[in-house]
Amino acid sequence: MLITTTNVIEGKQVTQYHGLVSGEAIMGANIFKDIFASIRDIVGGRSQAYEQELQKAKQIAIDEMIAKAQGMGANAVIGVDIDYESISMGSSNMLMVAASGTAVTYK
């Protein structure tokens, strides 16, 4: 499955547009990671715990988008956009990643 942020596939012809596909992932970061990340933020370091959770969420969202495109009979998703959001729910933080694009068939 070809995934691209561009709206065209250079050297290829899009023969069918199947429609919009998207995938979402919301991941909770546990309290120990939250505390560690807060300490890192205070001393100016990077938060590896959050980076790992963000990478996992991104991959889940992309995989879900791909599965939906395959279900439509597409062999590519073009114009892909990935959005990131941090959601606070009381004392816990959630990481949300949404991936969306247009499912197409190309040759």
Secondary structure, DSSP 8 states (H G I E B T S, - for coil): -EE-SSSS-TT--EEEEEEEEEEEEEEE--HHHHHHHHHHHHHT---HHHHHHHHHHHHHHHHHHHHHHHHTT-SEEEEEEEEEEEEEETTEEEEEEEEEEEEEEE-
